[in-house]
């Protein structure tokens, strides 16, 4: 009986100690535009993982991310001009229960 109770307590402790996934929080800006910028998150294998849009403050969030490295980039079209983070998106490491802060500056695509 004691071994069953010990096993149940151990299982409950393991379940309650499971870590939450990480988050990326950031801002993006293209010239004077901050709202409506498309931000994309890619796996290290360059597969698109998630997409979001900046809010009226230029902020974006990616939540529930497993630990690992990700590429992050952004783009927006203003009139006939395309603004983006270029061909070298930023690499971000995400770990459990940690929010990573990222700032993206978009440049006019030539």
C-alpha positions as CSV (number, residue, x, y, z in Angstrom):
1,X,0.0,0.0,0.0
2,X,2.8,2.4,0.9
3,X,4.5,1.8,-2.5
4,X,1.3,2.6,-4.3
5,X,0.9,5.8,-2.4
6,X,4.6,6.7,-3.0
7,X,4.2,6.0,-6.7
8,X,1.1,8.2,-6.9
9,X,2.7,11.1,-5.0
10,X,5.8,10.8,-7.2
11,X,3.7,10.9,-10.4
12,X,1.7,13.9,-9.2
13,X,4.9,15.7,-8.3
14,X,6.3,15.0,-11.8
15,X,3.1,16.3,-13.5
16,X,3.0,19.5,-11.4
17,X,6.7,20.2,-12.1
18,X,6.4,20.0,-15.9
19,X,7.7,23.2,-17.5
20,X,5.7,25.6,-19.5
21,X,6.9,26.4,-23.0
22,X,8.8,29.6,-23.8
23,X,7.6,32.8,-25.5
24,X,9.0,35.4,-27.8
25,X,7.8,39.0,-27.3
26,X,9.0,41.8,-29.5
27,X,8.5,45.0,-31.4
28,X,8.9,45.7,-35.1
29,X,9.1,49.0,-36.9
30,X,9.3,50.0,-40.6
31,X,9.9,53.7,-41.2
32,X,7.1,55.2,-39.1
33,X,4.8,52.1,-39.4
34,X,4.5,49.8,-36.4
35,X,1.0,48.2,-36.7
36,X,0.2,45.5,-39.2
37,X,3.7,44.2,-39.8
38,X,3.7,40.4,-40.5
39,X,6.2,38.6,-38.3
40,X,7.2,35.0,-39.1
41,X,8.8,32.4,-37.0
42,X,10.7,29.6,-38.6
43,X,12.3,26.4,-37.3
44,X,16.1,25.9,-37.7
45,X,15.2,23.8,-40.8
46,X,13.7,27.0,-42.2
47,X,10.1,25.6,-42.1
48,X,7.5,28.2,-41.3
49,X,6.3,27.5,-37.7
50,X,4.0,30.4,-36.8
51,X,2.9,33.8,-38.1
52,X,1.5,36.9,-36.3
53,X,0.8,40.6,-36.9
54,X,2.0,43.5,-34.8
55,X,-0.5,45.4,-32.8
56,X,-1.0,49.2,-32.7
57,X,2.1,49.5,-30.5
58,X,4.2,47.5,-32.9
59,X,4.3,44.5,-30.5
60,X,4.0,40.8,-31.2
61,X,4.0,37.6,-29.3
62,X,4.7,33.9,-30.0
63,X,3.7,31.6,-27.2
64,X,3.8,27.9,-26.4
65,X,7.1,27.4,-28.0
66,X,9.2,24.3,-27.3
67,X,12.8,25.0,-26.4
68,X,15.1,25.4,-29.3
69,X,16.4,27.9,-31.9
70,X,14.2,29.8,-34.2
71,X,14.6,32.2,-37.1
72,X,12.4,35.3,-36.9
73,X,11.8,37.8,-39.7
74,X,9.2,40.5,-40.6
75,X,7.8,42.2,-43.7
76,X,5.2,44.8,-44.7
77,X,4.2,46.4,-47.9
78,X,3.6,50.2,-47.7
79,X,2.1,51.5,-50.9
80,X,4.3,50.0,-53.6
81,X,7.3,49.6,-51.3
82,X,8.3,46.4,-49.5
83,X,10.0,46.6,-46.1
84,X,11.6,43.6,-44.5
85,X,14.3,42.3,-42.2
86,X,16.4,41.2,-45.2
87,X,18.0,37.8,-46.1
88,X,19.4,37.3,-42.6
89,X,16.6,36.8,-40.1
90,X,17.5,37.0,-36.5
91,X,18.1,33.7,-34.6
92,X,16.4,33.4,-31.2
93,X,16.9,30.7,-28.6
94,X,13.8,29.9,-26.6
95,X,13.9,27.9,-23.4
96,X,11.2,26.7,-21.0
97,X,9.4,29.4,-19.0
98,X,11.4,32.3,-20.4
99,X,10.2,35.1,-22.5
100,X,12.8,36.3,-25.1
101,X,12.6,40.0,-26.1
102,X,13.3,40.8,-29.7
103,X,13.4,44.1,-31.6
104,X,13.1,44.0,-35.4
105,X,13.9,47.0,-37.7
106,X,12.7,46.7,-41.2
107,X,14.5,48.3,-44.1
108,X,13.2,49.3,-47.6
109,X,13.8,46.4,-49.9
110,X,16.0,47.5,-52.8
